[in-house]
Amino acid sequence: MISIDTVREFLGWCTVINIGILLIATIFIAFARGTITTIHSKLFKLNDADLSQAYFQFLGQYKLAIYVFNLVPYIVLRIMM
């Protein structure tokens, strides 16, 4: 049986790793936008406006998923113990 401490530690590390991935994605989108836009526009046949919206939507949904599935359960387990 897995203890609550193990689950809490797991969720904590998941949160740290996912926030790191979010920061790396944000940095790439902010500073290497031209290269990324060129690659994605060729791959998916989208214009710059659609890609900007897709990047913004991706970052927002990923951040929300981190909050809902990692951070909030971690905080709840911290409060419980």
VEXZA-608558 format. One line per 5 residues: number of its first residue (from 0); for each residue x, y, z of N, C-alpha, C, O. Coordinates in steps of 0.02 Angstrom, whole numbers. Layout:
<rs>
NUM	X/Y/Z/X/Y/Z/X/Y/Z/X/Y/Z ~ ...
</rs>
This chain:
<rs>
0	42/-59/0/0/0/0/44/63/0/95/65/35 ~ 26/112/-39/64/173/-43/40/221/12/-20/229/24 ~ 88/251/47/70/297/101/53/366/73/70/383/16 ~ 20/405/114/2/473/94/64/515/85/66/559/42 ~ 115/503/126/178/540/119/211/528/51/239/574/21
5	207/466/27/235/450/-39/197/485/-94/227/511/-141 ~ 131/486/-89/90/520/-140/104/595/-138/109/627/-191 ~ 110/623/-78/123/695/-72/191/712/-103/197/761/-139 ~ 241/671/-89/307/683/-118/305/676/-194/336/715/-230 ~ 269/626/-219/262/615/-291/230/676/-324/254/700/-375
10	175/701/-295/141/760/-323/185/822/-320/183/864/-366 ~ 224/828/-268/270/885/-263/321/885/-319/333/936/-350 ~ 351/826/-332/400/822/-385/368/829/-454/398/858/-499 ~ 307/802/-462/271/812/-526/260/886/-539/267/910/-595 ~ 242/922/-486/230/994/-493/294/1030/-514/293/1072/-559
15	349/1015/-481/413/1047/-496/434/1033/-568/453/1078/-605 ~ 429/970/-589/450/952/-657/404/984/-709/429/1010/-759 ~ 339/984/-697/293/1014/-745/300/1090/-750/295/1118/-804 ~ 314/1123/-694/326/1196/-696/390/1210/-734/395/1259/-770 ~ 441/1167/-726/502/1174/-764/490/1167/-839/517/1206/-879
20	451/1118/-858/434/1109/-929/395/1170/-955/407/1193/-1011 ~ 348/1195/-915/310/1255/-935/357/1315/-944/349/1352/-992 ~ 405/1324/-899/452/1380/-906/496/1373/-968/508/1422/-1003 ~ 519/1312/-982/559/1301/-1042/519/1315/-1105/544/1347/-1151 ~ 456/1291/-1107/413/1304/-1165/401/1379/-1173/402/1405/-1229
25	389/1414/-1118/377/1486/-1121/439/1522/-1146/434/1568/-1187 ~ 498/1503/-1122/560/1535/-1144/572/1522/-1219/591/1568/-1255 ~ 560/1461/-1242/568/1446/-1313/520/1488/-1355/540/1515/-1406 ~ 458/1492/-1333/409/1531/-1372/426/1605/-1371/415/1639/-1421 ~ 451/1630/-1315/467/1701/-1310/530/1720/-1350/531/1772/-1383
30	583/1679/-1346/647/1699/-1374/665/1666/-1440/709/1691/-1476 ~ 633/1610/-1457/648/1577/-1521/585/1574/-1563/573/1525/-1600 ~ 544/1625/-1558/479/1626/-1591/484/1618/-1667/445/1582/-1697 ~ 532/1652/-1697/538/1649/-1770/552/1579/-1795/520/1556/-1843 ~ 599/1545/-1764/616/1477/-1784/558/1429/-1772/541/1388/-1815
35	528/1434/-1713/472/1390/-1696/413/1402/-1742/381/1355/-1766 ~ 398/1465/-1755/342/1482/-1799/354/1455/-1870/308/1430/-1901 ~ 415/1461/-1894/431/1436/-1961/421/1360/-1965/390/1335/-2012 ~ 445/1325/-1915/438/1252/-1915/365/1232/-1911/342/1190/-1949 ~ 328/1262/-1864/258/1243/-1854/213/1264/-1912/166/1229/-1929
40	228/1321/-1943/187/1342/-1999/196/1295/-2059/149/1283/-2097 ~ 256/1269/-2068/268/1220/-2122/236/1153/-2106/207/1121/-2150 ~ 240/1132/-2043/213/1067/-2023/136/1066/-2026/106/1018/-2051 ~ 106/1118/-1999/33/1118/-1990/-5/1165/-2037/-66/1171/-2032 ~ 31/1199/-2081/0/1245/-2130/-44/1297/-2096/-102/1307/-2114
45	-15/1331/-2046/-51/1385/-2010/-14/1450/-2020/47/1451/-2030 ~ -52/1505/-2016/-20/1571/-2021/2/1594/-1951/-12/1561/-1901 ~ 37/1651/-1949/65/1676/-1886/12/1691/-1833/23/1678/-1774 ~ -44/1719/-1854/-97/1736/-1805/-125/1673/-1773/-137/1671/-1712 ~ -136/1621/-1813/-162/1558/-1785/-111/1525/-1739/-130/1496/-1688
50	-48/1529/-1757/4/1500/-1715/10/1538/-1649/19/1507/-1597 ~ 5/1604/-1650/8/1643/-1588/-49/1623/-1542/-39/1615/-1481 ~ -108/1615/-1570/-165/1594/-1529/-154/1523/-1503/-171/1509/-1445 ~ -127/1478/-1543/-115/1409/-1522/-62/1406/-1466/-70/1368/-1419 ~ -10/1447/-1472/41/1448/-1420/12/1473/-1354/24/1444/-1301
55	-27/1527/-1358/-57/1556/-1298/-105/1506/-1266/-106/1498/-1205 ~ -145/1472/-1307/-192/1422/-1282/-156/1363/-1251/-176/1338/-1198 ~ -102/1340/-1282/-63/1285/-1255/-35/1302/-1187/-42/1263/-1140 ~ -4/1360/-1181/26/1380/-1117/-27/1386/-1062/-16/1365/-1005 ~ -84/1415/-1080/-138/1423/-1031/-167/1357/-1009/-178/1346/-949
60	-179/1312/-1055/-208/1248/-1038/-159/1204/-1000/-178/1168/-954 ~ -96/1208/-1017/-45/1169/-981/-38/1194/-909/-32/1154/-863 ~ -39/1260/-900/-35/1289/-833/-95/1269/-791/-88/1252/-733 ~ -154/1271/-821/-214/1251/-786/-212/1177/-766/-232/1158/-711 ~ -187/1135/-811/-181/1063/-797/-132/1051/-739/-144/1007/-697
65	-78/1089/-736/-30/1082/-681/-64/1100/-615/-56/1065/-565 ~ -102/1154/-615/-137/1175/-554/-187/1122/-531/-188/1103/-472 ~ -227/1098/-578/-282/1052/-560/-257/983/-540/-280/954/-491 ~ -209/956/-578/-189/887/-567/-127/877/-524/-116/822/-500 ~ -88/930/-512/-27/923/-472/-27/967/-410/-21/943/-354
70	-35/1032/-421/-25/1080/-366/-81/1077/-314/-66/1074/-254 ~ -143/1078/-335/-198/1077/-287/-199/1012/-246/-206/1016/-185 ~ -193/953/-276/-189/893/-234/-130/893/-185/-135/869/-129 ~ -73/920/-208/-15/925/-164/-30/970/-105/-13/952/-48 ~ -60/1028/-116/-77/1074/-62/-126/1043/-14/-120/1050/47
75	-176/1007/-41/-225/974/2/-191/922/46/-206/918/106 ~ -146/883/19/-111/833/60/-66/866/111/-57/839/166 ~ -37/924/94/4/961/144/-40/986/201/-20/984/259 ~ -100/1010/185/-146/1034/236/-169/977/281/-175/985/341 ~ -182/919/250/-208/862/288/-157/835/338/-175/809/391
80	-92/840/321/-42/810/365/-13/863/409/31/847/450
</rs>
